[in-house]
Structures are given as structure tokens and as C-alpha cells.
Amino acid sequence: MLGAFVLLLVVVAYRVASGFLGSADFQWMHNFAPVAAIALCGAVRLPRRAAVALPLAMLFVSDVILNVFHYHQPLFTREALLEILPRYVALAFISGIGFALRGRARLPNLIAASIAGSVIFYLITNTGSWISDAGYTKDFAGWAQALTTGLPGYPPTWWFSRNTLLSDVCFTLLFAACMALQPGKPAAPQKVKANELVPW
């Protein structure tokens, strides 16, 4: 659990830093975060009690810090909850994909799951924006706008989704490499029976 806690601190720090640096000079950092990759890989490798709790706790802590110190908005308002809840729902779905891969998480499976998770995150979060944001008309045209061009004055939503896909695949590969480099468990010492001679 110590490694999981350190991972939580590192990812929270990364997401908060990318939020504060997300200006015009650092637009490549928008949605380029390891959140979904941790939800996927954590569900594959972390203990079951931390597999879902870790990514959700990481997202919640970073949301609190960003809303209070960067956006200067309360977190527990109807508007804020309607904006952030789809992210938590999407992460829960991605964690479910990770749980389905436990015990058979080969690299091709992880990459395919990462791409699927990006599509799920894209559909759920942009549909949530379509439902909650008054700038979108509540019909198919408004939903299509939420999935493609977004609102005027902002980059198109597909641009954010591209960053999400790139970051999900990159961080999933990084976590897979870290898992592969972990030393294996030492072999358990064999017990010697009382009637067996121990070779010198």
C-alpha cells in the first residue's frame, strides 16, 4: 500500500500542476493526465481494496485543490457536481475494464483496454457536458456539437479527446513497463524433512 500511496501523491501533484499550467502556452497539457491509466492499471494490479478507491481518491483530492486554489469555485454546488460526476462515472467504467483483465493483462490487452477507456471517457464526459451546459441545445444536434466542435470560444472537444487518448496510451505503456521491471517474488525456501540428508 505504500507504493499505491506514493503513486497517489505523484499523480495528484501532476494533475494539479497541469491544471495551474494549462494556459495558452501549455495547451498540450489539457486532458494529458494519467488518471484513466491509473484507473485501468490499478484495477489490474493493485490490491482489490485500493484498485477503485485509489483513482477516485486521486481525482477527488485534485478536484478539491484545483477548485479551491485555481478556479476559486466551491466543489459541492449543483453546477460543479454536474460537471465532475461524469468523470467519476467514466473512471468507474474504466476500472471495471481493468478488473476484467486481472490475471490476463498482456500488453496488447492493456493497449486495447486503454483505447476503449478513452472512448468511454470521451462519450460519458461530453454527454455530461451536453446535459448540464445551457450552451448546448437538448437535441441530437446539440449532442453532436458536444462531441465534436464544443462551445464557441473553446478548442473543439475532439482536441481534448485526442490528448486524452495520447495520455492514456502513453501512461498505460509506462505503467506496463514499470510492472514488467518489478522484481519477481523470491522463491520460498524448501523445507527439509527430518529423515533427509542435507548436502554439504
C-alpha positions as CSV (number, residue, x, y, z in Angstrom):
1,M,0.0,0.0,0.0
2,L,3.0,2.3,0.4
3,G,3.6,2.3,-3.3
4,A,0.0,3.0,-4.0
5,F,0.0,6.0,-1.6
6,V,3.2,7.4,-3.2
7,L,1.6,6.9,-6.7
8,L,-1.5,8.8,-5.4
9,L,0.7,11.8,-4.3
10,V,2.6,11.9,-7.5
11,V,-0.5,11.8,-9.7
12,V,-2.3,14.4,-7.6
13,A,0.7,16.7,-7.9
14,Y,0.9,16.1,-11.7
15,R,-2.8,16.9,-12.2
16,V,-2.7,20.0,-10.0
17,A,0.4,21.3,-11.8
18,S,-1.1,20.7,-15.2
19,G,-4.2,22.5,-14.1
20,F,-2.3,25.5,-13.0
21,L,-0.1,25.5,-16.1
22,G,-3.0,24.9,-18.5
23,S,-2.6,28.3,-20.1
24,A,-2.2,29.1,-23.8
25,D,1.5,28.3,-23.6
26,F,0.8,24.8,-22.2
27,Q,-2.4,23.8,-24.0
28,W,-0.8,20.4,-24.8
29,M,-1.3,19.6,-21.1
30,H,-5.1,19.9,-21.2
31,N,-6.5,16.4,-20.5
32,F,-3.0,14.9,-20.7
33,A,-3.1,13.2,-17.4
34,P,-2.5,9.6,-16.0
35,V,-5.9,9.4,-14.3
36,A,-7.6,6.9,-16.6
37,A,-4.4,4.9,-17.0
38,I,-4.2,4.5,-13.2
39,A,-7.9,3.5,-13.1
40,L,-7.2,0.8,-15.7
41,C,-3.8,-0.4,-14.5
42,G,-4.7,0.0,-10.8
43,A,-7.7,-2.3,-11.2
44,V,-5.4,-4.8,-12.9
45,R,-2.5,-4.9,-10.4
46,L,-3.4,-3.1,-7.1
47,P,-5.0,-4.9,-4.2
48,R,-8.7,-5.0,-4.6
49,R,-9.3,-2.6,-1.7
50,A,-7.2,0.1,-3.5
51,A,-7.9,-0.7,-7.1
52,V,-11.0,1.5,-7.4
53,A,-10.5,3.7,-4.3
54,L,-7.1,5.0,-5.5
55,P,-8.0,6.6,-8.8
56,L,-11.3,8.0,-7.4
57,A,-9.5,9.5,-4.3
58,M,-6.8,10.9,-6.6
59,L,-9.4,12.6,-8.7
60,F,-11.3,13.9,-5.7
61,V,-8.2,15.4,-4.0
62,S,-7.0,17.1,-7.1
63,D,-10.5,18.4,-7.9
64,V,-10.7,19.9,-4.4
65,I,-7.3,21.6,-4.7
66,L,-8.0,22.9,-8.3
67,N,-11.4,24.2,-7.4
68,V,-10.4,26.0,-4.2
69,F,-7.0,27.4,-5.2
70,H,-7.1,27.7,-9.0
71,Y,-10.7,28.1,-10.2
72,H,-11.8,29.7,-6.9
73,Q,-15.1,27.9,-7.0
74,P,-16.8,25.7,-4.4
75,L,-16.8,22.0,-5.3
76,F,-20.2,21.0,-3.8
77,T,-22.6,23.0,-5.9
78,R,-25.1,21.7,-8.3
79,E,-23.2,23.1,-11.3
80,A,-19.8,21.7,-10.1
81,L,-21.2,18.3,-9.3
82,L,-22.9,18.0,-12.7
83,E,-19.5,18.8,-14.3
84,I,-17.4,16.4,-12.3
85,L,-19.7,13.4,-11.7
86,P,-19.4,12.2,-15.3
87,R,-15.6,11.9,-14.8
88,Y,-16.1,9.7,-11.8
89,V,-18.6,7.5,-13.6
90,A,-16.2,7.2,-16.6
91,L,-13.4,6.2,-14.2
92,A,-15.6,3.6,-12.6
93,F,-16.3,2.0,-16.0
94,I,-12.6,2.0,-16.8
95,S,-11.8,0.3,-13.5
96,G,-14.4,-2.3,-14.4
97,I,-12.4,-3.0,-17.6
98,G,-9.3,-3.3,-15.6
99,F,-10.9,-5.8,-13.2
100,A,-12.0,-7.9,-16.2
101,L,-8.3,-8.1,-17.2
102,R,-7.0,-9.3,-13.9
103,G,-4.8,-12.3,-14.4
104,R,-4.5,-11.9,-18.2
105,A,-3.2,-8.3,-18.6
106,R,-0.9,-8.8,-21.5
107,L,0.4,-5.7,-23.3
108,P,-2.0,-5.9,-26.3
109,N,-4.9,-6.4,-24.0
110,L,-3.8,-3.3,-21.9
111,I,-3.4,-1.1,-25.0
112,A,-6.8,-2.2,-26.4
113,A,-8.4,-1.5,-23.0
114,S,-6.7,1.9,-22.8
115,I,-8.2,2.9,-26.2
116,A,-11.6,1.6,-25.1
117,G,-11.3,3.5,-21.9
118,S,-10.5,6.7,-23.8
119,V,-13.6,6.3,-25.9
120,I,-15.8,5.6,-22.9
121,F,-14.3,8.7,-21.1
122,Y,-15.0,10.8,-24.2
123,L,-18.6,9.7,-24.6
124,I,-19.6,10.0,-20.9
125,T,-17.9,13.3,-20.1
126,N,-19.0,15.1,-23.3
127,T,-22.6,13.7,-22.9
128,G,-22.5,15.0,-19.3
129,S,-21.5,18.4,-20.6
130,W,-24.3,18.3,-23.1
131,I,-26.8,17.6,-20.4
132,S,-25.6,20.1,-17.8
133,D,-24.3,23.0,-20.0
134,A,-27.0,25.5,-21.1
135,G,-24.9,26.4,-24.2
136,Y,-26.0,23.1,-25.9
137,T,-29.4,22.6,-27.3
138,K,-31.1,19.5,-25.8
139,D,-31.5,17.6,-29.1
140,F,-29.3,15.4,-31.3
141,A,-27.7,18.5,-32.9
142,G,-26.6,19.8,-29.5
143,W,-25.2,16.3,-28.5
144,A,-23.3,16.1,-31.8
145,Q,-21.9,19.6,-31.1
146,A,-20.8,18.5,-27.6
147,L,-19.0,15.5,-29.2
148,T,-17.2,17.4,-31.9
149,T,-16.9,21.2,-32.0
150,G,-17.9,22.1,-28.5
151,L,-18.9,25.6,-27.4
152,P,-17.7,28.7,-29.3
153,G,-14.5,30.3,-27.8
154,Y,-13.1,26.9,-26.7
155,P,-11.0,24.3,-28.5
156,P,-13.1,21.6,-30.1
157,T,-13.9,18.6,-27.9
158,W,-12.2,16.2,-30.2
159,W,-8.9,18.1,-29.5
160,F,-9.3,17.4,-25.8
161,S,-10.2,13.8,-26.6
162,R,-7.1,13.4,-28.7
163,N,-5.0,14.5,-25.7
164,T,-6.9,12.0,-23.5
165,L,-6.2,9.2,-25.9
166,L,-2.5,10.0,-26.2
167,S,-2.0,10.3,-22.5
168,D,-4.0,7.1,-21.7
169,V,-1.8,5.1,-24.1
170,C,1.5,6.7,-23.0
171,F,0.8,6.3,-19.3
172,T,-0.5,2.8,-19.8
173,L,2.7,1.8,-21.6
174,L,4.7,3.5,-18.8
175,F,2.9,1.6,-16.1
176,A,3.1,-1.7,-18.0
177,A,6.9,-1.1,-18.3
178,C,7.1,-0.4,-14.5
179,M,5.1,-3.6,-13.8
180,A,7.4,-5.6,-16.1
181,L,10.5,-4.3,-14.4
182,Q,9.3,-5.2,-10.9
183,P,11.4,-7.9,-9.3
184,G,9.6,-11.2,-9.0
185,K,8.8,-12.7,-5.6
186,P,11.7,-14.7,-4.1
187,A,11.2,-18.4,-4.2
188,A,10.0,-19.8,-0.9
189,P,12.7,-21.8,0.9
190,Q,12.2,-25.6,0.7
191,K,11.6,-27.4,3.9
192,V,13.9,-30.3,4.6
193,K,12.3,-33.4,6.1
194,A,13.9,-34.8,9.2
195,N,14.9,-38.1,7.5
196,E,16.5,-36.4,4.6
197,L,20.3,-35.6,4.4
198,V,21.3,-32.0,3.7
199,P,24.0,-31.9,1.1
200,W,27.2,-30.1,2.1
